[in-house]
């Protein structure tokens, strides 16, 4: 991948330098969007699906929350929302960094809270095994690597599959962009080649290529990359073409993965609504890229962004434990239980951020550098 490739034209005329248009306000808005995406996934796990959560409520959430459960099945699209945001953020954080700096920043960001979340969920499984069964020692140990999914091991945290997708995105971006230094041309060429590879792999039916290029998720990451270039260099037909292509492919992948004709249990999704939610995800990050959210400069958005990752890690299984204890054990009402559970998971996320991420993330980064 060369910076002089004819497939990757130069930045728009007059915009070879970053556009200084109030980046702080934009990033604060992005922090808020991250928490919105996390809460979407949270409400899906608590009220928009069956399985273990039905056992915690002692009945299907569709019976506990008959109206809310018509909306929250779409909360699973918070993952795709995350991926668009991640494409934006990773392109921004990788700009001007060496490969070593990028690697250290990702490890220090992901692992400390993740390791503590594994311990918390495993401990809770021993205390209340009727909700989630404890794992074997070997399974716990392989989960520490964050590579349990390709290894075929049991996942302690249900949300780990999304972290595996993120790790693959980081690896691709590091190898093809960060390694030689992030530039406008290099990111554009990477986005174009990845888009083509994802489309081809959809028809190839090869497990290895699917694992490498992630055709079902690539459009969301690529859309975020293109939107960061809009944020940094300004609008151009090429960049908006990349965004449009990513949206077109992304909505198709989302409908194929989440919509099934006919009745399927208590929870259904309509393809038009899926497309609308995907569109809203792209439009929200586009608004940040264009500077339309500079007015959103409230300090609490910094905290919202900081809580997102630890909240995402702990909310699912520990939330199921909390629902069972509060609703079935203590007899609290459904809405009270739901509110207390969400608030409790946010409080736990703050504790993880304050006492795990803040002190140990920098230490881990310094240790890796030494």
PLY file of the C-alpha trace (Angstrom):
ply
format ascii 1.0
element vertex 370
property float x
property float y
property float z
element edge 369
property int vertex1
property int vertex2
end_header
0.00 0.00 0.00
1.74 3.14 -1.17
0.96 6.77 -0.53
1.19 7.52 -4.27
-1.39 5.00 -5.42
-3.72 6.42 -8.10
-6.62 4.82 -6.23
-6.08 7.19 -3.29
-6.17 10.84 -4.43
-4.73 13.65 -2.41
-6.77 15.39 0.29
-9.30 17.95 -0.93
-7.66 21.13 -2.19
-6.77 23.52 0.58
-7.36 20.91 3.25
-4.00 19.18 3.51
-3.91 20.26 7.16
-6.49 19.27 9.77
-9.53 21.48 9.99
-9.61 23.25 13.36
-13.30 23.52 14.12
-13.81 22.87 17.78
-12.69 19.30 18.13
-13.29 19.21 21.87
-17.03 19.80 21.51
-17.21 17.16 18.83
-15.43 14.58 20.94
-17.64 15.28 23.92
-20.65 14.56 21.75
-18.97 11.35 20.60
-18.59 10.33 24.25
-22.31 10.79 24.70
-23.05 8.67 21.63
-20.87 5.88 23.00
-22.95 5.72 26.17
-26.17 5.79 24.13
-24.93 2.78 22.15
-24.03 0.95 25.38
-27.46 1.64 26.88
-29.10 0.35 23.68
-27.29 -2.95 24.09
-28.08 -2.99 27.81
-31.81 -2.59 27.27
-31.71 -5.34 24.65
-30.05 -7.69 27.14
-32.53 -6.86 29.91
-35.85 -6.50 28.06
-35.47 -7.29 24.36
-34.53 -10.97 24.24
-35.22 -14.33 25.84
-32.88 -16.88 27.34
-31.21 -16.34 30.70
-32.87 -12.99 31.33
-36.29 -14.67 31.06
-35.26 -16.94 33.91
-34.17 -13.94 35.96
-37.53 -12.20 35.39
-39.25 -15.60 35.86
-41.06 -14.99 32.56
-40.36 -13.58 29.15
-39.50 -9.84 29.14
-42.22 -9.48 26.50
-44.73 -10.24 29.28
-42.99 -8.11 31.90
-42.59 -5.10 29.57
-45.16 -5.62 26.78
-44.63 -2.20 25.15
-40.94 -1.65 25.86
-40.09 -5.11 24.50
-41.41 -4.06 21.10
-38.62 -1.46 20.88
-35.64 -2.93 22.73
-35.01 -5.89 20.36
-33.47 -3.24 18.11
-31.03 -2.37 20.90
-28.66 -5.06 19.64
-27.85 -2.61 16.83
-25.98 -0.61 19.43
-23.07 -2.92 18.52
-23.06 -1.66 14.92
-23.33 1.87 16.31
-20.24 1.14 18.42
-18.35 -0.06 15.35
-19.01 3.18 13.45
-17.80 5.17 16.46
-14.82 2.86 16.80
-13.77 3.44 13.20
-13.82 7.18 13.86
-11.99 6.99 17.20
-9.32 4.47 16.18
-8.43 6.46 13.08
-8.11 9.54 15.28
-6.07 7.80 17.99
-3.77 6.10 15.47
-2.95 9.32 13.63
0.65 10.36 14.20
1.48 7.35 16.37
4.06 4.67 15.89
3.00 1.05 15.74
4.37 0.51 19.26
2.48 3.48 20.67
-0.74 2.30 19.04
-0.29 -1.24 20.38
0.42 -0.05 23.91
-2.53 2.34 23.93
-4.94 -0.41 22.85
-3.65 -2.98 25.35
-3.71 -0.47 28.22
-7.21 0.62 27.24
-8.77 -2.81 26.85
-7.25 -5.23 29.33
-7.29 -3.85 32.91
-11.07 -3.41 33.18
-11.61 -6.57 31.13
-9.57 -8.71 33.53
-11.45 -7.37 36.56
-14.79 -7.93 34.81
-13.82 -11.57 34.23
-13.09 -12.00 37.92
-16.36 -10.34 38.97
-18.56 -12.39 36.65
-16.75 -15.64 37.51
-17.12 -14.92 41.21
-20.81 -14.12 40.82
-21.29 -17.41 38.97
-20.01 -19.31 42.01
-22.27 -17.32 44.34
-25.41 -17.76 42.22
-24.79 -20.58 39.71
-28.48 -20.79 38.76
-27.97 -17.70 36.59
-24.64 -18.49 34.91
-22.64 -21.66 35.41
-19.03 -21.27 36.59
-16.35 -22.06 34.02
-13.44 -24.42 34.36
-10.00 -23.09 35.33
-8.60 -23.64 31.84
-11.50 -21.72 30.30
-11.01 -18.84 32.69
-7.30 -18.67 31.88
-7.78 -18.60 28.12
-10.40 -15.87 28.55
-7.66 -13.66 29.98
-6.15 -13.45 26.49
-9.32 -12.07 24.85
-8.75 -14.73 22.17
-11.18 -17.30 23.58
-13.54 -17.09 20.61
-11.09 -18.20 17.90
-9.78 -20.79 20.37
-13.28 -22.24 20.71
-13.38 -21.75 24.49
-16.42 -20.77 26.54
-16.90 -16.99 26.76
-17.23 -15.71 30.32
-18.50 -12.32 29.13
-21.21 -12.57 26.51
-20.11 -9.31 24.91
-16.64 -10.68 24.20
-17.55 -11.50 20.62
-17.66 -7.77 19.86
-14.22 -7.31 21.44
-12.88 -10.01 19.11
-14.24 -8.00 16.16
-12.59 -4.86 17.55
-9.25 -6.64 17.98
-9.30 -7.78 14.36
-10.07 -4.23 13.24
-7.18 -2.90 15.32
-4.84 -5.48 13.78
-5.87 -4.63 10.21
-5.60 -0.90 10.81
-2.23 -1.28 12.53
-0.72 -3.44 9.78
-1.98 -1.49 6.78
-2.11 2.08 8.10
-0.34 2.76 11.40
2.76 0.70 10.58
3.79 3.08 7.79
2.16 6.16 9.30
-1.44 7.27 8.92
-2.08 9.59 5.97
-5.16 10.63 4.05
-4.14 8.55 1.03
-3.29 5.48 3.09
-6.56 5.47 5.03
-8.62 5.99 1.86
-6.85 3.16 0.05
-7.21 0.89 3.10
-10.94 1.65 3.26
-11.44 0.98 -0.46
-9.50 -2.29 -0.47
-11.22 -3.52 2.70
-14.64 -2.72 1.25
-13.88 -4.71 -1.88
-12.41 -7.62 0.12
-15.48 -7.74 2.38
-17.83 -7.82 -0.61
-15.87 -10.59 -2.31
-15.59 -12.69 0.85
-19.38 -12.64 1.22
-19.66 -14.80 -1.90
-16.50 -16.85 -1.29
-17.85 -18.76 1.69
-14.38 -19.21 3.16
-14.18 -19.22 6.96
-10.64 -17.84 7.04
-11.36 -14.85 4.80
-14.59 -14.18 6.69
-12.66 -14.12 9.96
-10.04 -11.78 8.52
-12.16 -9.21 6.69
-15.42 -9.48 8.71
-17.87 -8.77 5.85
-20.82 -8.33 8.24
-19.07 -5.65 10.32
-16.48 -4.10 7.99
-18.87 -1.47 6.54
-19.44 0.04 9.97
-15.74 0.35 10.79
-15.02 1.71 7.30
-17.82 4.25 7.57
-16.29 5.50 10.82
-12.85 5.79 9.19
-14.27 7.86 6.34
-16.18 10.10 8.73
-13.00 10.80 10.66
-11.34 11.92 7.42
-14.31 14.25 6.91
-13.74 15.52 10.43
-10.02 16.05 9.86
-9.82 17.21 6.24
-13.31 18.40 5.38
-15.95 17.11 2.98
-15.24 15.70 -0.47
-17.24 13.56 -2.93
-14.79 10.68 -2.42
-15.19 10.61 1.36
-18.96 10.91 1.27
-18.99 8.22 -1.40
-17.14 5.94 1.02
-19.62 6.77 3.76
-22.56 6.10 1.44
-21.08 2.80 0.27
-20.50 1.75 3.88
-24.06 2.64 4.83
-25.51 0.73 1.86
-23.49 -2.39 2.64
-23.98 -2.03 6.40
-27.74 -1.82 6.32
-27.87 -4.87 4.07
-25.62 -6.86 6.42
-27.68 -5.80 9.45
-30.99 -6.83 7.88
-29.58 -10.19 6.76
-28.23 -10.88 10.22
-31.15 -9.66 12.35
-34.36 -10.08 10.35
-36.04 -13.42 9.75
-39.35 -13.69 7.86
-42.29 -15.03 9.78
-42.92 -15.29 13.52
-39.93 -16.16 15.68
-40.86 -16.27 19.35
-41.72 -13.25 21.46
-39.31 -10.80 19.81
-39.41 -9.67 16.19
-37.71 -6.98 14.14
-38.93 -5.21 11.02
-36.38 -4.67 8.22
-37.43 -1.06 7.70
-36.77 -0.26 11.36
-33.38 -2.00 11.20
-32.42 0.19 8.23
-33.66 3.27 10.10
-31.56 2.49 13.18
-28.43 1.87 11.07
-29.08 5.13 9.24
-29.42 6.99 12.53
-26.10 5.54 13.72
-24.26 6.77 10.63
-26.06 10.12 10.72
-25.18 10.69 14.39
-21.44 10.18 13.82
-21.68 12.26 10.62
-23.12 15.12 12.67
-20.08 14.91 14.94
-17.74 14.82 11.93
-19.34 17.93 10.44
-19.16 19.89 13.69
-22.91 20.14 14.14
-22.62 18.94 17.75
-20.12 21.51 19.00
-22.85 22.89 21.25
-22.81 19.60 23.22
-19.95 20.58 25.52
-21.32 19.53 28.90
-18.57 18.26 31.24
-20.61 15.22 32.27
-20.18 13.82 28.76
-16.53 13.14 29.64
-17.73 10.88 32.45
-20.29 9.27 30.15
-17.54 8.34 27.72
-15.31 7.02 30.49
-18.05 4.76 31.86
-18.98 3.23 28.50
-16.38 0.47 28.22
-16.52 -0.87 31.81
-20.33 -0.61 31.75
-20.41 -2.57 28.52
-18.23 -5.29 30.05
-20.20 -5.87 33.25
-23.80 -5.01 32.44
-24.94 -8.27 30.84
-24.23 -11.14 33.23
-24.02 -9.08 36.41
-27.25 -7.37 35.37
-28.94 -10.75 35.08
-27.75 -11.56 38.59
-29.10 -8.24 39.88
-32.50 -8.74 38.23
-32.87 -12.19 39.76
-31.92 -10.97 43.24
-33.99 -7.77 43.17
-37.07 -9.06 41.37
-37.36 -12.70 42.37
-35.40 -12.57 45.63
-36.53 -9.26 47.15
-39.84 -8.97 45.31
-39.27 -5.49 43.84
-41.41 -4.35 40.93
-40.21 -4.81 37.38
-39.62 -1.14 36.58
-37.94 -0.52 39.93
-35.71 -3.54 39.36
-34.83 -2.36 35.86
-33.95 1.14 37.04
-31.88 -0.06 40.00
-30.05 -2.60 37.86
-29.03 -0.06 35.21
-28.03 2.46 37.90
-26.08 -0.22 39.76
-24.17 -1.26 36.65
-23.31 2.39 35.92
-22.07 2.79 39.50
-19.96 -0.35 39.17
-18.60 0.98 35.87
-17.54 4.19 37.63
-15.72 2.18 40.29
-13.91 0.18 37.61
-12.93 3.36 35.82
-11.80 5.14 38.96
-9.94 2.32 40.70
-8.86 0.08 37.82
-8.61 1.93 34.52
-7.22 5.23 35.76
-4.40 3.85 37.94
-3.51 0.65 36.08
-3.97 1.64 32.44
-1.05 4.13 32.48
1.08 1.70 34.49
0.51 -1.05 31.97
1.36 1.31 29.13
4.61 2.34 30.81
5.49 -1.28 31.57
5.00 -2.27 27.94
7.15 0.63 26.80
9.99 -0.29 29.16
0 1
1 2
2 3
3 4
4 5
5 6
6 7
7 8
8 9
9 10
10 11
11 12
12 13
13 14
14 15
15 16
16 17
17 18
18 19
19 20
20 21
21 22
22 23
23 24
24 25
25 26
26 27
27 28
28 29
29 30
30 31
31 32
32 33
33 34
34 35
35 36
36 37
37 38
38 39
39 40
40 41
41 42
42 43
43 44
44 45
45 46
46 47
47 48
48 49
49 50
50 51
51 52
52 53
53 54
54 55
55 56
56 57
57 58
58 59
59 60
60 61
61 62
62 63
63 64
64 65
65 66
66 67
67 68
68 69
69 70
70 71
71 72
72 73
73 74
74 75
75 76
76 77
77 78
78 79
79 80
80 81
81 82
82 83
83 84
84 85
85 86
86 87
87 88
88 89
89 90
90 91
91 92
92 93
93 94
94 95
95 96
96 97
97 98
98 99
99 100
100 101
101 102
102 103
103 104
104 105
105 106
106 107
107 108
108 109
109 110
110 111
111 112
112 113
113 114
114 115
115 116
116 117
117 118
118 119
119 120
120 121
121 122
122 123
123 124
124 125
125 126
126 127
127 128
128 129
129 130
130 131
131 132
132 133
133 134
134 135
135 136
136 137
137 138
138 139
139 140
140 141
141 142
142 143
143 144
144 145
145 146
146 147
147 148
148 149
149 150
150 151
151 152
152 153
153 154
154 155
155 156
156 157
157 158
158 159
159 160
160 161
161 162
162 163
163 164
164 165
165 166
166 167
167 168
168 169
169 170
170 171
171 172
172 173
173 174
174 175
175 176
176 177
177 178
178 179
179 180
180 181
181 182
182 183
183 184
184 185
185 186
186 187
187 188
188 189
189 190
190 191
191 192
192 193
193 194
194 195
195 196
196 197
197 198
198 199
199 200
200 201
201 202
202 203
203 204
204 205
205 206
206 207
207 208
208 209
209 210
210 211
211 212
212 213
213 214
214 215
215 216
216 217
217 218
218 219
219 220
220 221
221 222
222 223
223 224
224 225
225 226
226 227
227 228
228 229
229 230
230 231
231 232
232 233
233 234
234 235
235 236
236 237
237 238
238 239
239 240
240 241
241 242
242 243
243 244
244 245
245 246
246 247
247 248
248 249
249 250
250 251
251 252
252 253
253 254
254 255
255 256
256 257
257 258
258 259
259 260
260 261
261 262
262 263
263 264
264 265
265 266
266 267
267 268
268 269
269 270
270 271
271 272
272 273
273 274
274 275
275 276
276 277
277 278
278 279
279 280
280 281
281 282
282 283
283 284
284 285
285 286
286 287
287 288
288 289
289 290
290 291
291 292
292 293
293 294
294 295
295 296
296 297
297 298
298 299
299 300
300 301
301 302
302 303
303 304
304 305
305 306
306 307
307 308
308 309
309 310
310 311
311 312
312 313
313 314
314 315
315 316
316 317
317 318
318 319
319 320
320 321
321 322
322 323
323 324
324 325
325 326
326 327
327 328
328 329
329 330
330 331
331 332
332 333
333 334
334 335
335 336
336 337
337 338
338 339
339 340
340 341
341 342
342 343
343 344
344 345
345 346
346 347
347 348
348 349
349 350
350 351
351 352
352 353
353 354
354 355
355 356
356 357
357 358
358 359
359 360
360 361
361 362
362 363
363 364
364 365
365 366
366 367
367 368
368 369
